[in-house]
Amino acid sequence: MGDKKMKNRNPFFCLQFFCRIVFIALLHTPLTTLHAADATKPNVLFVVFDDLNNRLGCYGDPVAKSPNLDRLAARGTVFTRNFCQQPICGPSRASFMSGRRPDSLGIWSMTKYLYDLHPDAVTMPQWFKQNGYTSMSIGKVLGGYGKEEDFKKLSVTDRRTGGKPKDEFDLPSGTEWPPNLAKNPLCENRDVPDEACFDYGSATLAITELRALAKKPEPFFLALGLFKPHSPYKVPKRYWDLYRREDIPAIEPAARPRNALEIAFHANHEILGEPSQRRTLDEEAKREIRHGYYAAMSFADAQLGRVLDALDELKLRENTIVVVTSDNGFHLGEHDTWGKMTLFGWDARVPLIISAPGIGRGGSKTNAISELIDIFPTLTELCSLTNPAKLDGASLVPVLKDAKATVKAAALTQHPRPALYWGGGPQALPQTMGYALKTDRWSYHEWRDFKTGHVVAQELYDEQSDPLETTNLVGTIEAAVQIPLLAEQLGKITKGGRP
């Protein structure tokens, strides 16, 4: 009898007995209960604007009407020194959606596509789908022009909101069109409803999907691409009416930097037209285009607001990470430049706002350097997922927890010359590649012959004493001291190292 009692008290016997009880309990547990842990994972709403720069209220712009971006900033973290990897939509989106640099992908133009070159590429939503999420894409998220293979492996096929034209108003047949109160061919100011615009349809579809997703047990990854404030600036009159043209700040700096290099610029075709039909902008046209940009930004902000309202209404807000960014920035006359595709701050710097419930303090602003490729590893960490094999970014979670923290010493933005090379097809290559190393103080630009890698030109801007980048310091004693150090740092990144 005593031996039997001793046997029952044996630790190994007790563990064995406990495991049997747990196993029997699991056999009789409903499947939905077994997956309950998955349902506690946070959802992700990832919103990408097109050509949105830092002209926003939460970034200090004095006239911008961006109430919905601002309210998201009030409950999240604003990254004030965030940089895109290439200031043009297709290559930039291929980069941040896969978490890899343009050089890693070999995509620098609008003639190359992620899935053509990398059939096994894994984008953020694909990775989340592989880890138990329902993933979907609405609007312009991944692709550039002509070929949209966006999220081909996702739970729900990518949709482009029923074919509404992204560049034009879409009014019912037979509708009498209100007069156009704008003069510039890039602008259209008509008293039409929001429903006439592409982004309204995208936001509406996102809200419809959110209502369905709210009823499902598994978490979701919903990517929403808003086309505005991309040109042309055709948005309803009520958004133009938010601004008085005389209140919109003058172009600063209007002139190119002193000691500027010709290679740093391009033909401004997006705003001025192709060389054979190049337009000249007088002061009135410049003011109207800038007014149109602000109006288009406010219209896109309103569509974001509708989606954020739906999150609140559906009580999804407390378990949904919201990330808002843009594919690239945009010049509106600064440095005598219109459009993107330069290495200057107006093109390279883009907004990044991350609101992660329970992480950090709402309303935080950080000067920590960040890049768009950091979004992928940030979201995997926030959602307790592992990372795929190839990621070039770093998680920003330490910065979300403490706005004074840093995770990298520099960011890298690049763009080739010619700035666009459409005619060469998928096999076309740049002649020169420009790289910009962005540190806490310096913006160092290095232009390399694409075939040989030899440096053909350099620029250096002091972001502390000259934040508007008005003077290229190359040729000064200060540049002679700093450039070798910065060039070495840049070389480590472009050879596969991390900033």
Stockholm file with secondary structure:
# STOCKHOLM 1.0

chainA/1-499         MGDKKMKNRNPFFCLQFFCRIVFIALLHTPLTTLHAADATKPNVLFVVFDDLNNRLGCYGDPVAKSPNLDRLAARGTVFTRNFCQQPICGPSRASFMSGRRPDSLGIWSMTKYLYDLHPDAVTMPQWFKQNGYTSMSIGKVLGGYGKEEDFKKLSVTDRRTGGKPKDEFDLPSGTEWPPNLAKNPLCENRDVPDEACFDYGSATLAITELRALAKKPEPFFLALGLFKPHSPYKVPKRYWDLYRREDIPAIEPAARPRNALEIAFHANHEILGEPSQRRTLDEEAKREIRHGYYAAMSFADAQLGRVLDALDELKLRENTIVVVTSDNGFHLGEHDTWGKMTLFGWDARVPLIISAPGIGRGGSKTNAISELIDIFPTLTELCSLTNPAKLDGASLVPVLKDAKATVKAAALTQHPRPALYWGGGPQALPQTMGYALKTDRWSYHEWRDFKTGHVVAQELYDEQSDPLETTNLVGTIEAAVQIPLLAEQLGKITKGGRP
#=GR chainA/1-499 SS CHHHHHHHTCHHHHHHHHHHHHHHHHHTSCHHHHTHHHHTSCEEEEEEESSCCSCSGGGTCSSCCCHHHHHHHHTSEEEEEEECSSSSHHHHHHHHHHTCCHHHHTCCSTTCCHHHHCTTCCCHHHHHHHTTCEEEEEESSSCCSSCCCTTTTSSSCCBCGGGCCSSSCCCCTTCCCCCCCCCSTTEEEECCCGGGSHHHHHHHHHHHHHHHHTTSSSCEEEEEECCTTSSSEEEEHHHHTTCCGGGSCCCSSCSCCBTCCGGGCCCCHHHHCCGGGCCCCCHHHHHHHHHHHHHHHHHHHHHHHHHHHHHHHTTCGGGEEEEEEESCCCEESGGGCEESCSSSHHHHBCCEEEECTTSSCTTEEEEEEEEGGGHHHHHHHHTTCCCCSCCCCCCCHHHHHCTTCCSCSCEEEEEEESSCCCTTCTTCCCSEEEEEEECSSEEEEEEEETTTCCEEEEEEEETTTCTTCCBCCTTSHHHHHHHHHHHHHHHHHHTTCCC
#=GC SS_cons         CHHHHHHHTCHHHHHHHHHHHHHHHHHTSCHHHHTHHHHTSCEEEEEEESSCCSCSGGGTCSSCCCHHHHHHHHTSEEEEEEECSSSSHHHHHHHHHHTCCHHHHTCCSTTCCHHHHCTTCCCHHHHHHHTTCEEEEEESSSCCSSCCCTTTTSSSCCBCGGGCCSSSCCCCTTCCCCCCCCCSTTEEEECCCGGGSHHHHHHHHHHHHHHHHTTSSSCEEEEEECCTTSSSEEEEHHHHTTCCGGGSCCCSSCSCCBTCCGGGCCCCHHHHCCGGGCCCCCHHHHHHHHHHHHHHHHHHHHHHHHHHHHHHHTTCGGGEEEEEEESCCCEESGGGCEESCSSSHHHHBCCEEEECTTSSCTTEEEEEEEEGGGHHHHHHHHTTCCCCSCCCCCCCHHHHHCTTCCSCSCEEEEEEESSCCCTTCTTCCCSEEEEEEECSSEEEEEEEETTTCCEEEEEEEETTTCTTCCBCCTTSHHHHHHHHHHHHHHHHHHTTCCC
//
